[in-house]
């Protein structure tokens, strides 16, 4: 028995579900002070915003991810900073 059935014919509904899951992951990661995980969620949220043509939101998500990584990763040459 499936706990969740996604509407397979509605891409917007799928993006909304993905956004909600990632937003929850971001919030939980920030509360647990898992900053790289939070920034990963922010990058994925930015990707979803881009998919939905919400460019301002995407830029804000990417910038926040970069800020988190620059602040919390000790090596300024860490590849994960470049990924943001």
Helices and strands as residue ranges (DSSP letters): H 11-31, H 35-51, H 55-72, H 79-83
